[in-house]
Amino acid sequence: MNCAFCAIVAGESEAHLVFEDAAAVAFLDARPLFPGHVLVVPRRHAETLTDLPVAEVGPFFTRVQRVVGAVERGMGAAGSFVAANNRVSQSVPHFHVHVVPRNRKDGLRGFFWPRTRYASQEEAAEVAARVREAFV
């Protein structure tokens, strides 16, 4: 497997680690939005969140929660932006969560894409039904 994040997890590639244990590894993003922008990855390779075994989801996100607190405290941030891409816009195909320190008037505007509204309540109900029916 030729995965950049697996290489970091294995210690084969350099990264500025901020946390690691049996469930997760956290390191500075090489191209941060702001100083202190951290990526948290599961130690085991999983391309997407849906590929991460159910038993590992809770422990992984417990680590994400700890990293969020450390980033906010360590960077003196008022808050943080916590996000993950799942396939689309995922620059490395190894599931990862971005933890970005935030402060008021830091230049980021909410989500990084335009938001819209449903054309009608009927359209919203139809979309909700499609998602409900897809649960397996």
N, C-alpha and C positions, 0 to 999 in steps of 0.2 A: 504494500500500500504506500502510496506517495502522498501523504497528507502533511501539510505544513504544521498543523496544530498537534498531530500525533508526534511529530519530530520534536516539538517543544516539550510535550508531556514526557517523552522518553529521554529528554536531556540531550538530544542530538543537534538541536538548533538553539541558538541563544535567544533569550527573551528576558525581560525584566520582570521576574516573578514577584508577585505580592502575596500569594497564598497557594498552598498545595496540601492535599491530603489524599486519602484513598478514593474519594468521590470526584474531586474537581481540582483543576489547576487554574489560577487566575494570573494574568500578566498584562503589562501595559500594552495598549494598542500601538502598533508601530506608526500609525497615521491617525493620531488622536484628534477628536473634535476640540477638546480642551486638555491641558495637562491633568493627569489622573484618570483619563479614559481607560478603563480596564475591560478586558475580555475574560469571561469565565467559561471554561470548556469542561465537559465531562471527561474524566480520565479515559474512559473507554470510548472508542470511536463510534459515533452515531451521527449520521449525516444530517438528520432532522430531529426535531422534538418528537415526532411520532415514531422514530426509530429507537429512541431511548427507552430501554426496558422500564415498564411501569414501576417496578420496585426501586429504580434508580432516580425517578423523577423527583420525589420528595426530598431525598438526601441532597440531590444536586441543587434544587432551589433553596434549600436551607443554607447551602454555601453561598449562593447568589445573594441571599438576604444578608449574610455576614459581610460579604464584600461591599454591598451597598453602604452599610453602616461605616465601614472602614474608609471607603472613598470619601463619603461626606465629611467624616471627622478629619481625616488626614488632609483633605484639600480645603477645609474650612468652607465647604459648600453649603448653601441654603437648602439644597435638595439634589435630586438626581433624575436622570432619564434612564430608564431600564428598558431595553428592547432586544428582540431577536428576529432575524429573518428566517424564513423556512423555505428553502430552495431559491425563490426569486430574490435577487439582490444579495444572496449569500456568497460573499467573496471567497470563502474557504468552505468546502463541503464537509464541515465538521461542526455540529451544532454548537453555537456559542451565544452568550448573552453579553450585550454591551452594557456597561455601567458608566454613565457619563456624569461627572459632577456638574451641577447647574447652579446658577445664581440669577437673580432678577436682572433683566436688561443685559444678558450675556450674548445676545445676538441670535440665539436659536428661537424659532417661532413654532412652538407646539410640535406637531408632526411635520415631517419634511416633505409632504405632498399635499396637493389640494384636496380639500374635503368637500363633499357634496351632500345633498339631501335626497331621500326617496321621492319620486314624483307624486306618490300618493300613499295613503295608509294601506290600500289594497296591494300595491307593489311591495311595501315593507312586509305585509303579512305573507305574501307569496315567497319572498326570499327567506323569511323565518321558517316557513314550512319546509322549504328545500333543505335547509340546514338540519332541522329536527329530524327529517326522514333519513338523513345520511348517517345518523348515529348507529354504530354497530356494536 
